[in-house]
Amino acid sequence: MPSAQPATPPATPPGLEPSLPLPSPCLSYWHRTTRGFPHLNANENNPTPETADYIIIGSGISGALIAFSLISSGVPGNEIVILEAREAVSGASGRNAGHVRPDAFRGYAAYAAVHGPEQAKKIIVEERKVLHAVDEFVRKYNVPCDFDLTTTFDVCLTPEFAAYEAKSFEAYKAAGGDVSHVQFHDGDEAKRRTRVPEAVAAYEWPAGSSHPAKLAQWLLGSVIDKGAQLWTHCPAIAVMESEHSEYRWDVRTPRGTIATQKVVHSTNAYAAALLPHLNGYITPNRAQAHSLVPTSAFSAKNAFASTMSLRYSLHHFYSIIQRKGDGTIVLGVSRSNPELSAETLAIRESFDDGAFNQEIVDDALKRFNIMFSRDGAESERHGEGLDHAWTGIIGMTPDSVPYVGAIEELPGQYICAGFNGHGMARIFTCAPGLAKLMLGGSWEDTGLPECFQYGKNRLVKAVRKGQKGSVW
């Protein structure tokens, strides 16, 4: 079997080997509210077919949208098989914090240091394109995923971070970046607009939120209606050279081996389990989010109209969306927090999405009350406050951008993974872009930043530069 032999990979966390998804994940808020999806456990006991022209590994938004894009480009649906290790949409797509939030300028300097100024601008422009792509897609197909096109705030909670944001803003603007859609709020105006008494400054720009599991489930339902086949609770265990003369690859599962021409790895943090040469290049990072039932202070006309990222520093932050329908607040927390114990921080690099961490829950609730402190706050009634906590596994790459494209070392295999916790700001152009490549298009046809393209040289460059992880 062909294999890649790049330079020595970055060190994998001690004792952490690549893994398939673990068998007993917890349910997120999004999972708990979509248990009626008819394809949730599709083909869970059936043997797999013997052949398929296309096999997509992973049933999240990336895998489902790749299938949708292939079918929209003329591929017959019955030529596509989607494999999922657990129930449908059980991975990161069903576990995020609900944001469709492009970067407007903040990541420019960090991206420029790794990829150069022009690529850094393209990364940020691309995320803005994705917001419009999601909005257009949802409206075109009338997708019932509770998509809310609104604005978002970057709230600076310390003078130090306000200075960092101002420097980032000016750097992006000086490089020719478009900031015409960004509004700046200072001092009392920032406090008033964000309702955060300790806000030093805030930047506001267009963004959205959605019910990500509903979006992924709609995509899966659509491609299944067009003939695609979904096998759940059926992990791909290995991909080997095919024993069939007319096929390239055999994909082994517990319920049969499928011979195929093309394999797509849309497994995000789990990609190295089937692509061992990516060990250390895609690594897991466990994130946690919480759903809150609001008190009257955050209900009805008092609900948050915009989403927020509330930042004490670049890597210590909290995020908020509030759903229009039921008013649920989703409170996300950063993966780095200096106030957490060393023991809690040590388990960030993990494939375990089966439970939550109580210390992180306590910190999130305490911080929410501090950030939105108010005089005469009412006591929570029974049924208000914390509703649920869950974890999800983010796929990190050393240079902070995803791997998209043909795996040149393994002809006929492709990858769309490593979204660094920013999948909803990237997938809706990455997945259709990969579909174009699979059908013979060039990288230029995708319109994606060149730094997203998978390649052996990119892996070697990551080692040479000692790149260590996401700007997020």
LUMPATOR-673297 format. One record per residue (C-alpha): residue in three letters; chain; x, y, z. Coordinates in nm, 4 decimals, padded with zeros to 6 digits, m for minus. Layout:
N
<"ALA","A",<X,Y,Z>>
...
END
This chain:
472
<"MET","A",<00.0000,00.0000,00.0000>>
<"PRO","A",<00.1397,00.3455,m00.0875>>
<"SER","A",<00.2312,00.5493,00.2159>>
<"ALA","A",<00.3629,00.8952,00.2944>>
<"GLN","A",<00.6983,00.9410,00.4648>>
<"PRO","A",<00.7159,01.3098,00.5560>>
<"ALA","A",<00.9722,01.4553,00.7922>>
<"THR","A",<00.9450,01.3627,01.1583>>
<"PRO","A",<00.6022,01.4891,01.2687>>
<"PRO","A",<00.5435,01.7299,01.5558>>
<"ALA","A",<00.5321,01.5581,01.8915>>
<"THR","A",<00.1983,01.3942,01.9643>>
<"PRO","A",<00.0716,01.4537,02.3194>>
<"PRO","A",<00.2330,01.1933,02.5478>>
<"GLY","A",<00.0451,00.8666,02.5430>>
<"LEU","A",<m00.2140,00.9953,02.2937>>
<"GLU","A",<m00.2348,00.7825,01.9829>>
<"PRO","A",<m00.4660,00.8461,01.6854>>
<"SER","A",<m00.8131,00.7120,01.7521>>
<"LEU","A",<m01.1414,00.6306,01.5884>>
<"PRO","A",<m01.4405,00.7986,01.7548>>
<"LEU","A",<m01.5025,00.6517,02.0987>>
<"PRO","A",<m01.8188,00.4390,02.1179>>
<"SER","A",<m02.0224,00.6174,02.3888>>
<"PRO","A",<m02.0256,00.9951,02.3347>>
<"CYS","A",<m02.2421,01.2262,02.5400>>
<"LEU","A",<m02.5302,01.4069,02.3716>>
<"SER","A",<m02.5056,01.7788,02.3040>>
<"TYR","A",<m02.7960,02.0212,02.3279>>
<"TRP","A",<m02.8215,01.9888,01.9492>>
<"HIS","A",<m02.8393,01.6089,01.9673>>
<"ARG","A",<m03.1001,01.6163,02.2438>>
<"THR","A",<m03.3302,01.8292,02.0278>>
<"THR","A",<m03.3062,01.6217,01.7079>>
<"ARG","A",<m03.3719,01.2665,01.8248>>
<"GLY","A",<m03.6523,01.2289,01.5728>>
<"PHE","A",<m03.4211,01.2323,01.2688>>
<"PRO","A",<m03.5293,00.9210,01.0760>>
<"HIS","A",<m03.1774,00.8387,00.9540>>
<"LEU","A",<m03.0143,00.8731,01.2957>>
<"ASN","A",<m02.9193,00.5039,01.3011>>
<"ALA","A",<m02.9460,00.4219,00.9318>>
<"ASN","A",<m02.8345,00.0688,00.8359>>
<"GLU","A",<m02.6950,00.0157,01.1853>>
<"ASN","A",<m02.7234,m00.3652,01.1588>>
<"ASN","A",<m02.7001,m00.4210,00.7835>>
<"PRO","A",<m02.3971,m00.5528,00.5955>>
<"THR","A",<m02.2263,m00.2981,00.3746>>
<"PRO","A",<m02.2397,m00.3125,m00.0044>>
<"GLU","A",<m01.9441,m00.4755,m00.1779>>
<"THR","A",<m01.8635,m00.1790,m00.4029>>
<"ALA","A",<m01.9220,00.1953,m00.4324>>
<"ASP","A",<m01.7673,00.4551,m00.6601>>
<"TYR","A",<m01.7355,00.7085,m00.3790>>
<"ILE","A",<m01.6956,00.6470,m00.0058>>
<"ILE","A",<m01.7188,00.9437,00.2289>>
<"ILE","A",<m01.5996,00.8736,00.5813>>
<"GLY","A",<m01.7790,01.1011,00.8269>>
<"SER","A",<m02.1429,01.2158,00.8363>>
<"GLY","A",<m02.0933,01.5687,00.9667>>
<"ILE","A",<m02.1523,01.8886,00.7719>>
<"SER","A",<m01.8291,01.8429,00.5746>>
<"GLY","A",<m01.9011,01.4874,00.4587>>
<"ALA","A",<m02.2689,01.5540,00.3945>>
<"LEU","A",<m02.1982,01.8713,00.1961>>
<"ILE","A",<m01.9340,01.6946,m00.0135>>
<"ALA","A",<m02.1963,01.4326,m00.1025>>
<"PHE","A",<m02.4511,01.7068,m00.1761>>
<"SER","A",<m02.1999,01.8896,m00.3985>>
<"LEU","A",<m02.1080,01.5759,m00.5911>>
<"ILE","A",<m02.4729,01.4960,m00.6582>>
<"SER","A",<m02.5419,01.8584,m00.7575>>
<"SER","A",<m02.2571,01.8249,m01.0097>>
<"GLY","A",<m02.4108,01.5180,m01.1724>>
<"VAL","A",<m02.2790,01.2212,m00.9740>>
<"PRO","A",<m02.5629,00.9687,m00.9295>>
<"GLY","A",<m02.6548,00.9462,m00.5637>>
<"ASN","A",<m02.6487,00.5673,m00.5637>>
<"GLU","A",<m02.2731,00.5776,m00.6325>>
<"ILE","A",<m02.2057,00.7345,m00.2901>>
<"VAL","A",<m02.1735,00.5587,00.0452>>
<"ILE","A",<m02.1299,00.7583,00.3666>>
<"LEU","A",<m01.9796,00.5761,00.6637>>
<"GLU","A",<m02.0281,00.6958,01.0211>>
<"ALA","A",<m01.8650,00.5378,01.3267>>
<"ARG","A",<m02.1549,00.6250,01.5576>>
<"GLU","A",<m02.5016,00.7707,01.5045>>
<"ALA","A",<m02.5441,01.0294,01.2304>>
<"VAL","A",<m02.3822,01.3691,01.2990>>
<"SER","A",<m02.2300,01.2428,01.6232>>
<"GLY","A",<m01.9000,01.4296,01.5822>>
<"ALA","A",<m01.7952,01.7930,01.5980>>
<"SER","A",<m02.0736,01.9177,01.3666>>
<"GLY","A",<m02.3288,01.8203,01.6295>>
<"ARG","A",<m02.1232,01.9481,01.9225>>
<"ASN","A",<m02.0196,02.3029,01.8397>>
<"ALA","A",<m02.1415,02.6248,02.0008>>
<"GLY","A",<m02.3773,02.7211,01.7175>>
<"HIS","A",<m02.1738,03.0002,01.5573>>
<"VAL","A",<m02.1378,03.0850,01.1899>>
<"ARG","A",<m01.8785,03.3481,01.2712>>
<"PRO","A",<m01.6161,03.4686,01.0246>>
<"ASP","A",<m01.2994,03.6352,01.1422>>
<"ALA","A",<m01.3051,04.0018,01.0387>>
<"PHE","A",<m00.9419,04.0945,01.1074>>
<"ARG","A",<m00.8132,03.9517,01.4357>>
<"GLY","A",<m00.6271,03.6505,01.2974>>
<"TYR","A",<m00.4453,03.8428,01.0246>>
<"ALA","A",<m00.1088,03.8906,01.1989>>
<"ALA","A",<m00.0913,03.5311,01.3208>>
<"TYR","A",<m00.1834,03.3936,00.9787>>
<"ALA","A",<00.0642,03.6282,00.8097>>
<"ALA","A",<00.3464,03.5031,01.0310>>
<"VAL","A",<00.2796,03.1472,00.9112>>
<"HIS","A",<00.1443,03.1838,00.5576>>
<"GLY","A",<00.2487,03.5320,00.4481>>
<"PRO","A",<00.0423,03.8531,00.4140>>
<"GLU","A",<m00.1430,03.7655,00.0929>>
<"GLN","A",<m00.2576,03.4250,00.2155>>
<"ALA","A",<m00.3549,03.5771,00.5505>>
<"LYS","A",<m00.5845,03.8219,00.3708>>
<"LYS","A",<m00.7319,03.5404,00.1623>>
<"ILE","A",<m00.8085,03.3366,00.4763>>
<"ILE","A",<m01.0095,03.6203,00.6289>>
<"VAL","A",<m01.1837,03.7072,00.3005>>
<"GLU","A",<m01.2734,03.3388,00.2597>>
<"GLU","A",<m01.4462,03.3277,00.5976>>
<"ARG","A",<m01.6615,03.6243,00.5017>>
<"LYS","A",<m01.7542,03.4369,00.1805>>
<"VAL","A",<m01.8605,03.1375,00.3888>>
<"LEU","A",<m02.1107,03.3417,00.5901>>
<"HIS","A",<m02.2744,03.4537,00.2655>>
<"ALA","A",<m02.2594,03.0984,00.1292>>
<"VAL","A",<m02.4410,02.9566,00.4322>>
<"ASP","A",<m02.7029,03.2321,00.4201>>
<"GLU","A",<m02.7592,03.1799,00.0467>>
<"PHE","A",<m02.7752,02.8001,00.0810>>
<"VAL","A",<m03.0243,02.8067,00.3664>>
<"ARG","A",<m03.2499,03.0520,00.1833>>
<"LYS","A",<m03.2233,02.8741,m00.1532>>
<"TYR","A",<m03.3217,02.5348,m00.0133>>
<"ASN","A",<m03.5358,02.6590,00.2756>>
<"VAL","A",<m03.3282,02.4556,00.5212>>
<"PRO","A",<m03.5007,02.4416,00.8639>>
<"CYS","A",<m03.1829,02.4865,01.0698>>
<"ASP","A",<m03.2784,02.8004,01.2664>>
<"PHE","A",<m03.0192,03.0082,01.0819>>
<"ASP","A",<m03.0067,03.3653,01.2146>>
<"LEU","A",<m02.8144,03.6244,01.0144>>
<"THR","A",<m02.7196,03.8913,01.2644>>
<"THR","A",<m02.4036,04.0609,01.3942>>
<"THR","A",<m02.1347,03.9516,01.6360>>
<"PHE","A",<m01.9233,04.1356,01.8901>>
<"ASP","A",<m01.5598,04.0830,01.9769>>
<"VAL","A",<m01.5738,04.2189,02.3319>>
<"CYS","A",<m01.2407,04.3295,02.4809>>
<"LEU","A",<m01.2499,04.2703,02.8567>>
<"THR","A",<m00.9012,04.3999,02.9392>>
<"PRO","A",<m00.6993,04.7017,02.8209>>
<"GLU","A",<m00.4269,04.4619,02.7075>>
<"PHE","A",<m00.6591,04.2741,02.4763>>
<"ALA","A",<m00.8152,04.5985,02.3521>>
<"ALA","A",<m00.4648,04.7063,02.2495>>
<"TYR","A",<m00.4067,04.3712,02.0755>>
<"GLU","A",<m00.7337,04.4051,01.8809>>
<"ALA","A",<m00.6552,04.7631,01.7797>>
<"LYS","A",<m00.3141,04.6558,01.6517>>
<"SER","A",<m00.4672,04.3642,01.4596>>
<"PHE","A",<m00.7311,04.5906,01.3076>>
<"GLU","A",<m00.4729,04.8430,01.1884>>
<"ALA","A",<m00.2411,04.5722,01.0550>>
<"TYR","A",<m00.5160,04.4153,00.8451>>
<"LYS","A",<m00.6349,04.7537,00.7223>>
<"ALA","A",<m00.2788,04.8611,00.6317>>
<"ALA","A",<m00.2365,04.5383,00.4327>>
<"GLY","A",<m00.5356,04.6333,00.2198>>
<"GLY","A",<m00.7935,04.4302,00.4085>>
<"ASP","A",<m01.1540,04.5476,00.3842>>
<"VAL","A",<m01.2844,04.6594,00.7251>>
<"SER","A",<m01.5780,04.8637,00.5968>>
<"HIS","A",<m01.8213,04.6147,00.7526>>
<"VAL","A",<m01.6639,04.6429,01.1001>>
<"GLN","A",<m01.7948,04.8885,01.3578>>
<"PHE","A",<m01.5851,04.9945,01.6571>>
<"HIS","A",<m01.7406,05.0767,01.9946>>
<"ASP","A",<m01.5365,05.2271,02.2756>>
<"GLY","A",<m01.5845,05.2804,02.6485>>
<"ASP","A",<m01.9419,05.3463,02.7569>>
<"GLU","A",<m02.0757,05.2798,02.4078>>
<"ALA","A",<m01.9191,04.9321,02.4156>>
<"LYS","A",<m02.0697,04.8645,02.7583>>
<"ARG","A",<m02.4147,04.9789,02.6403>>
<"ARG","A",<m02.4196,04.7847,02.3165>>
<"THR","A",<m02.2836,04.4597,02.4589>>
<"ARG","A",<m02.4484,04.4849,02.8044>>
<"VAL","A",<m02.1109,04.3935,02.9559>>
<"PRO","A",<m02.0164,04.6365,03.2370>>
<"GLU","A",<m01.6457,04.5555,03.2174>>
<"ALA","A",<m01.6192,04.5922,02.8389>>
<"VAL","A",<m01.3248,04.8133,02.7418>>
<"ALA","A",<m01.4036,04.8140,02.3701>>
<"ALA","A",<m01.5940,04.6068,02.1155>>
<"TYR","A",<m01.5856,04.5396,01.7430>>
<"GLU","A",<m01.9051,04.4414,01.5589>>
<"TRP","A",<m01.9510,04.2778,01.2175>>
<"PRO","A",<m02.1973,04.0495,01.0329>>
<"ALA","A",<m02.2220,03.6889,01.1516>>
<"GLY","A",<m02.4807,03.4205,01.2142>>
<"SER","A",<m02.5851,03.1273,01.4248>>
<"SER","A",<m02.7610,02.8011,01.3467>>
<"HIS","A",<m02.8734,02.4654,01.4793>>
<"PRO","A",<m02.5771,02.2710,01.3334>>
<"ALA","A",<m02.7267,01.9241,01.3806>>
<"LYS","A",<m03.0417,02.0264,01.1924>>
<"LEU","A",<m02.8257,02.1611,00.9102>>
<"ALA","A",<m02.6204,01.8416,00.8843>>
<"GLN","A",<m02.9289,01.6223,00.9116>>
<"TRP","A",<m03.1019,01.8150,00.6339>>
<"LEU","A",<m02.7987,01.7621,00.4096>>
<"LEU","A",<m02.7919,01.3901,00.4892>>
<"GLY","A",<m03.1654,01.3553,00.4304>>
<"SER","A",<m03.1341,01.5355,00.0995>>
<"VAL","A",<m02.8563,01.3127,m00.0363>>
<"ILE","A",<m03.0276,00.9969,00.0906>>
<"ASP","A",<m03.3424,01.1038,m00.0941>>
<"LYS","A",<m03.1257,01.1228,m00.4080>>
<"GLY","A",<m02.9936,00.7695,m00.3639>>
<"ALA","A",<m02.6861,00.8051,m00.1410>>
<"GLN","A",<m02.6505,00.5383,00.1260>>
<"LEU","A",<m02.5629,00.6064,00.4900>>
<"TRP","A",<m02.4204,00.3400,00.7207>>
<"THR","A",<m02.4135,00.4394,01.0885>>
<"HIS","A",<m02.2377,00.2600,01.3759>>
<"CYS","A",<m02.0056,00.1361,01.1027>>
<"PRO","A",<m01.6559,00.2830,01.1418>>
<"ALA","A",<m01.4016,00.2618,00.8652>>
<"ILE","A",<m01.1273,00.0551,01.0271>>
<"ALA","A",<m00.8677,00.0599,00.7500>>
<"VAL","A",<m00.8170,00.1664,00.3888>>
<"MET","A",<m00.6022,m00.0734,00.1863>>
<"GLU","A",<m00.5112,m00.1393,m00.1745>>
<"SER","A",<m00.8067,m00.3148,m00.3342>>
<"GLU","A",<m00.8118,m00.6802,m00.4219>>
<"HIS","A",<m01.0552,m00.5963,m00.7040>>
<"SER","A",<m00.8770,m00.5197,m01.0305>>
<"GLU","A",<m01.1274,m00.2485,m01.1284>>
<"TYR","A",<m01.1091,m00.0609,m00.7954>>
<"ARG","A",<m00.8275,00.1205,m00.6174>>
<"TRP","A",<m00.9153,00.0868,m00.2510>>
<"ASP","A",<m01.0811,m00.1494,m00.0049>>
<"VAL","A",<m01.2420,00.0197,00.2957>>
<"ARG","A",<m01.2744,m00.2260,00.5845>>
<"THR","A",<m01.5607,m00.1940,00.8327>>
<"PRO","A",<m01.6969,m00.4282,01.1024>>
<"ARG","A",<m01.9811,m00.5213,00.8677>>
<"GLY","A",<m01.7985,m00.5747,00.5428>>
<"THR","A",<m01.5324,m00.4456,00.3063>>
<"ILE","A",<m01.6264,m00.1997,00.0327>>
<"ALA","A",<m01.4188,m00.1695,m00.2844>>
<"THR","A",<m01.4119,00.1843,m00.4212>>
<"GLN","A",<m01.2446,00.4253,m00.6595>>
<"LYS","A",<m01.2431,00.7332,m00.4360>>
<"VAL","A",<m01.2262,00.7776,m00.0589>>
<"VAL","A",<m01.2912,01.1047,00.1249>>
<"HIS","A",<m01.1576,01.1520,00.4773>>
<"SER","A",<m01.3962,01.4021,00.6389>>
<"THR","A",<m01.3284,01.2849,00.9934>>
<"ASN","A",<m01.1642,01.6025,01.1270>>
<"ALA","A",<m00.9743,01.5220,01.4509>>
<"TYR","A",<m00.9862,01.1474,01.3818>>
<"ALA","A",<m00.8201,01.1587,01.0390>>
<"ALA","A",<m00.4840,01.0207,01.1542>>
<"ALA","A",<m00.6468,00.6937,01.2621>>
<"LEU","A",<m00.6794,00.6001,00.8935>>
<"LEU","A",<m00.3958,00.8215,00.7682>>
<"PRO","A",<m00.1135,00.7405,01.0109>>
<"HIS","A",<00.1309,00.9721,00.8356>>
<"LEU","A",<m00.0844,01.2579,00.9707>>
<"ASN","A",<m00.0142,01.1576,01.3302>>
<"GLY","A",<00.0892,01.4855,01.4917>>
<"TYR","A",<m00.0409,01.6951,01.2025>>
<"ILE","A",<m00.4080,01.6588,01.3000>>
<"THR","A",<m00.4528,01.6423,01.6754>>
<"PRO","A",<m00.7597,01.6464,01.9003>>
<"ASN","A",<m00.8565,01.9226,02.1378>>
<"ARG","A",<m01.1561,01.8808,02.3654>>
<"ALA","A",<m01.3888,02.1789,02.3953>>
<"GLN","A",<m01.6927,02.2254,02.6179>>
<"ALA","A",<m02.0196,02.4147,02.5785>>
<"HIS","A",<m02.3299,02.4709,02.7897>>
<"SER","A",<m02.6955,02.5439,02.7261>>
<"LEU","A",<m02.8698,02.7838,02.9647>>
<"VAL","A",<m03.2394,02.8534,03.0087>>
<"PRO","A",<m03.2469,03.2319,03.0517>>
<"THR","A",<m03.4001,03.4240,03.3379>>
<"SER","A",<m03.6283,03.7167,03.2535>>
<"ALA","A",<m03.3203,03.9425,03.2330>>
<"PHE","A",<m03.2267,03.7609,02.9098>>
<"SER","A",<m03.5700,03.6587,02.7802>>
<"ALA","A",<m03.8222,03.8041,02.5350>>
<"LYS","A",<m03.7230,04.1645,02.4514>>
<"ASN","A",<m03.4174,04.1270,02.6754>>
<"ALA","A",<m03.2687,03.8434,02.4683>>
<"PHE","A",<m02.9282,03.8875,02.3045>>
<"ALA","A",<m02.9742,04.0010,01.9447>>
<"SER","A",<m02.6083,03.9482,01.8495>>
<"THR","A",<m02.3602,03.6714,01.9122>>
<"MET","A",<m02.0451,03.7419,02.1116>>
<"SER","A",<m01.6879,03.6431,02.1760>>
<"LEU","A",<m01.5920,03.7838,02.5159>>
<"ARG","A",<m01.2154,03.7938,02.5520>>
<"TYR","A",<m00.9785,03.8478,02.8404>>
<"SER","A",<m00.6910,03.7508,02.6126>>
<"LEU","A",<m00.6367,03.5838,02.2776>>
<"HIS","A",<m00.6756,03.2351,02.4217>>
<"HIS","A",<m00.8958,03.3032,02.7281>>
<"PHE","A",<m01.2468,03.3777,02.6101>>
<"TYR","A",<m01.6148,03.2810,02.6240>>
<"SER","A",<m01.8736,03.2769,02.3456>>
<"ILE","A",<m02.2477,03.3302,02.3396>>
<"ILE","A",<m02.5351,03.2783,02.1017>>
<"GLN","A",<m02.9033,03.2956,02.1924>>
<"ARG","A",<m03.1520,03.0994,01.9904>>
<"LYS","A",<m03.4539,03.2921,01.8671>>
<"GLY","A",<m03.7032,03.0088,01.8966>>
<"ASP","A",<m03.6712,02.8796,02.2521>>
<"GLY","A",<m03.4382,03.1496,02.3865>>
<"THR","A",<m03.1721,02.8986,02.4873>>
<"ILE","A",<m02.8318,03.0565,02.5463>>
<"VAL","A",<m02.5316,02.8518,02.4326>>
<"LEU","A",<m02.2227,02.9419,02.6324>>
<"GLY","A",<m01.8917,02.8196,02.4950>>
<"VAL","A",<m01.5556,02.8372,02.6679>>
<"SER","A",<m01.2016,02.8650,02.5337>>
<"ARG","A",<m00.9682,02.5713,02.5320>>
<"SER","A",<m00.7083,02.7694,02.7301>>
<"ASN","A",<m00.8028,02.9288,03.0604>>
<"PRO","A",<m00.5441,03.0344,03.3189>>
<"GLU","A",<m00.7989,03.0049,03.5981>>
<"LEU","A",<m00.8493,02.6304,03.5495>>
<"SER","A",<m00.6476,02.3709,03.7352>>
<"ALA","A",<m00.3512,02.2014,03.5727>>
<"GLU","A",<m00.5411,01.8732,03.5915>>
<"THR","A",<m00.8318,02.0145,03.3902>>
<"LEU","A",<m00.6040,02.1796,03.1358>>
<"ALA","A",<m00.4133,01.8548,03.0904>>
<"ILE","A",<m00.7184,01.6751,02.9509>>
<"ARG","A",<m00.7772,01.9218,02.6685>>
<"GLU","A",<m00.5849,01.6993,02.4275>>
<"SER","A",<m00.8249,01.4080,02.4274>>
<"PHE","A",<m01.0579,01.2007,02.2101>>
<"ASP","A",<m01.3001,01.1524,02.5009>>
<"ASP","A",<m01.6329,01.3225,02.4243>>
<"GLY","A",<m01.8282,01.1021,02.6629>>
<"ALA","A",<m01.8541,01.3389,02.9594>>
<"PHE","A",<m01.8072,01.6996,03.0696>>
<"ASN","A",<m01.5785,01.8675,03.3221>>
<"GLN","A",<m01.7456,02.0146,03.6292>>
<"GLU","A",<m01.4695,02.2689,03.6937>>
<"ILE","A",<m01.5283,02.4144,03.3464>>
<"VAL","A",<m01.9038,02.4274,03.4145>>
<"ASP","A",<m01.8465,02.6156,03.7391>>
<"ASP","A",<m01.6061,02.8584,03.5727>>
<"ALA","A",<m01.8431,02.9238,03.2792>>
<"LEU","A",<m02.1404,03.0003,03.5029>>
<"LYS","A",<m01.9330,03.2196,03.7338>>
<"ARG","A",<m01.7888,03.4106,03.4395>>
<"PHE","A",<m02.1318,03.4572,03.2783>>
<"ASN","A",<m02.2608,03.6197,03.5980>>
<"ILE","A",<m01.9506,03.8413,03.6195>>
<"MET","A",<m01.9558,03.9467,03.2561>>
<"PHE","A",<m02.3284,04.0276,03.2648>>
<"SER","A",<m02.3482,04.1478,03.6235>>
<"ARG","A",<m02.6463,04.3685,03.7006>>
<"ASP","A",<m02.8044,04.5270,04.0039>>
<"GLY","A",<m03.1046,04.3543,04.1570>>
<"ALA","A",<m03.0555,04.0300,03.9645>>
<"GLU","A",<m03.3423,03.7924,04.0304>>
<"SER","A",<m03.2966,03.4443,04.1673>>
<"GLU","A",<m03.3239,03.1594,03.9219>>
<"ARG","A",<m03.6548,02.9773,03.9249>>
<"HIS","A",<m03.6737,02.6034,03.8907>>
<"GLY","A",<m03.6068,02.5296,03.5243>>
<"GLU","A",<m03.3877,02.8351,03.4668>>
<"GLY","A",<m03.0082,02.8382,03.4544>>
<"LEU","A",<m02.7825,02.5529,03.3463>>
<"ASP","A",<m02.9679,02.3060,03.1273>>
<"HIS","A",<m02.6900,02.0871,02.9870>>
<"ALA","A",<m02.3123,02.0611,02.9389>>
<"TRP","A",<m02.1303,01.8664,02.6689>>
<"THR","A",<m01.7944,01.8206,02.5028>>
<"GLY","A",<m01.6758,01.7970,02.1453>>
<"ILE","A",<m01.3462,01.7124,01.9807>>
<"ILE","A",<m01.1864,01.9785,01.7617>>
<"GLY","A",<m00.9334,01.8889,01.4911>>
<"MET","A",<m00.6209,02.1059,01.5147>>
<"THR","A",<m00.3452,02.1553,01.2560>>
<"PRO","A",<00.0014,02.3042,01.3148>>
<"ASP","A",<m00.0563,02.5966,01.0765>>
<"SER","A",<m00.4130,02.6841,01.1839>>
<"VAL","A",<m00.5893,02.6074,00.8539>>
<"PRO","A",<m00.7596,02.2918,00.7227>>
<"TYR","A",<m00.6261,02.0214,00.4950>>
<"VAL","A",<m00.8274,02.0142,00.1730>>
<"GLY","A",<m00.7532,01.8243,m00.1455>>
<"ALA","A",<m00.6131,01.5115,m00.3018>>
<"ILE","A",<m00.3761,01.3052,m00.0890>>
<"GLU","A",<m00.1010,01.2825,m00.3465>>
<"GLU","A",<00.0683,00.9927,m00.1679>>
<"LEU","A",<m00.2522,00.7875,m00.1946>>
<"PRO","A",<m00.4094,00.8366,m00.5408>>
<"GLY","A",<m00.7876,00.8346,m00.5230>>
<"GLN","A",<m00.7979,00.9465,m00.1592>>
<"TYR","A",<m00.8981,01.2970,m00.0518>>
<"ILE","A",<m00.9165,01.4939,00.2706>>
<"CYS","A",<m01.1320,01.7733,00.4097>>
<"ALA","A",<m01.0420,01.7975,00.7781>>
<"GLY","A",<m00.8561,01.9905,01.0468>>
<"PHE","A",<m01.0845,02.2906,01.0906>>
<"ASN","A",<m00.9257,02.4210,01.4128>>
<"GLY","A",<m01.2612,02.4889,01.5783>>
<"HIS","A",<m01.3647,02.7145,01.2889>>
<"GLY","A",<m01.5487,02.4688,01.0703>>
<"MET","A",<m01.8657,02.6738,01.0275>>
<"ALA","A",<m01.6528,02.9598,00.8943>>
<"ARG","A",<m01.4825,02.7316,00.6405>>
<"ILE","A",<m01.6734,02.4159,00.5439>>
<"PHE","A",<m01.9261,02.5759,00.3095>>
<"THR","A",<m01.6535,02.6615,00.0603>>
<"CYS","A",<m01.4054,02.3836,00.1458>>
<"ALA","A",<m01.6506,02.0961,00.0891>>
<"PRO","A",<m01.7809,02.2170,m00.2506>>
<"GLY","A",<m01.4215,02.2970,m00.3440>>
<"LEU","A",<m01.3120,01.9415,m00.2698>>
<"ALA","A",<m01.6000,01.8066,m00.4792>>
<"LYS","A",<m01.4700,02.0106,m00.7744>>
<"LEU","A",<m01.1238,01.8602,m00.7301>>
<"MET","A",<m01.2677,01.5096,m00.7159>>
<"LEU","A",<m01.4417,01.5691,m01.0473>>
<"GLY","A",<m01.1259,01.6824,m01.2231>>
<"GLY","A",<m01.1143,02.0519,m01.1437>>
<"SER","A",<m00.8013,02.2492,m01.0609>>
<"TRP","A",<m00.7199,02.4194,m00.7321>>
<"GLU","A",<m00.7965,02.7521,m00.9003>>
<"ASP","A",<m01.1480,02.6249,m00.9675>>
<"THR","A",<m01.2095,02.5926,m00.5923>>
<"GLY","A",<m01.1416,02.9594,m00.5199>>
<"LEU","A",<m00.9891,02.8563,m00.1853>>
<"PRO","A",<m00.6732,03.0057,m00.0338>>
<"GLU","A",<m00.3696,02.8161,m00.1594>>
<"CYS","A",<m00.2552,02.7516,00.1982>>
<"PHE","A",<m00.5580,02.5243,00.2535>>
<"GLN","A",<m00.4332,02.2764,m00.0076>>
<"TYR","A",<m00.3103,01.9473,00.1332>>
<"GLY","A",<00.0406,01.8535,00.0286>>
<"LYS","A",<00.3479,01.6722,00.1537>>
<"ASN","A",<00.5524,01.9927,00.1277>>
<"ARG","A",<00.3089,02.1644,00.3602>>
<"LEU","A",<00.3659,01.8963,00.6236>>
<"VAL","A",<00.7426,01.9277,00.5910>>
<"LYS","A",<00.7151,02.3062,00.6190>>
<"ALA","A",<00.5145,02.2719,00.9408>>
<"VAL","A",<00.7940,02.0669,01.0946>>
<"ARG","A",<01.0657,02.3013,00.9698>>
<"LYS","A",<00.8953,02.6072,01.1162>>
<"GLY","A",<00.8006,02.4356,01.4401>>
<"GLN","A",<00.4390,02.5438,01.4038>>
<"LYS","A",<00.2436,02.4520,01.7121>>
<"GLY","A",<m00.1255,02.5036,01.6612>>
<"SER","A",<m00.4274,02.7184,01.6007>>
<"VAL","A",<m00.4577,03.0928,01.6419>>
<"TRP","A",<m00.7961,03.0144,01.7958>>
END
